[in-house]
């Protein structure tokens, strides 16, 4: 019933929808519901320790035997840069004074670990049907071990150059991440955020450049967007922000309220919360310091200095220093269960595809 079955056949799923892995915002509960609905649920592992990865996988396998995706970051661990740390702390000092916080107290490092030996052993033991990566691909030895475990490999590209790079290194499908997408930009061959491409322009150019299935991502929130992705040549879509509205998501009430109030122009790409460009709903720190700034320390440590401010402001009911990840289509979000949302997306898409077909 789908106009392109390359992705569903490749991943052995019924519905060509990949739930975007949203580190910190989704866990096993969302994965289970997505898989039961026939789409591909994704477990984000970048902020989990190894023990938590195993426990989350156990919960998932107890509830469903359907294919699942586990996702990892593949960034380089940052080198210590005391000068940058001092510069970032100085820029935030006025906020620390406002909340009467001690700037000299050491803060815990943000836990965003890259794919490494321990994570690879985890993959080899649990054998997920799909493994996806953000910020490129791991070193060849680790990548070969993932493929030897039987997992299909996906990774995100924000340009045609990145998509070709990923295909040349053995990816089974490409996630073409448009500029509209929420959360971290997957960019890894360029640092220039100004040249990032929107979904409508990116997807067909990636489709023309590679021979493997392309998954459209960024700003897709309903059947109109999914049907458009197929028209652009994609074999499926990746959807994130709409699933943040579901009860299975792990977002805070503050984050959820911000999502419900968001409009088309409520978000911006910022590097303040982690040190890498990511799309968030605008808040005080983004308005006053950024959203893009030369002050934050390297990814992922920029968030450490913000953590005490985030906690202090949230205690007063204010998201002034909180990362409120969201794509540009939050205004289309609806509150419902993840399985119901998935089915609604399917019904909406198929009805629109039937209308298109009737005009051909």
Secondary structure by P-SEA (a helix, b strand, c coil): ccccaaaaaaaccccccccccccccccaaaaaaaaaaccbbbbbcccccaaaaaaaaaaaaaccccbbbbbbbbcccccccaaaaaaaaaaaaaaaaaacccccbbbbccccccccaaaaaaaaaacccbbbbccccccaaaaaaaaaabbbbbbbbccaaaaaaaaaacccccccccccccccccccccccccccccccccaaaaaaccccbbbbbcccccaaaaaaaaaaccccccccccccccccccccaaaaaaaaacccccccccccccccbbbccccccccccccccccccccccccccaaaaaaaaaaacccccccccccccccccccccaaaaaaaaaaaaaaaaaaaaaac
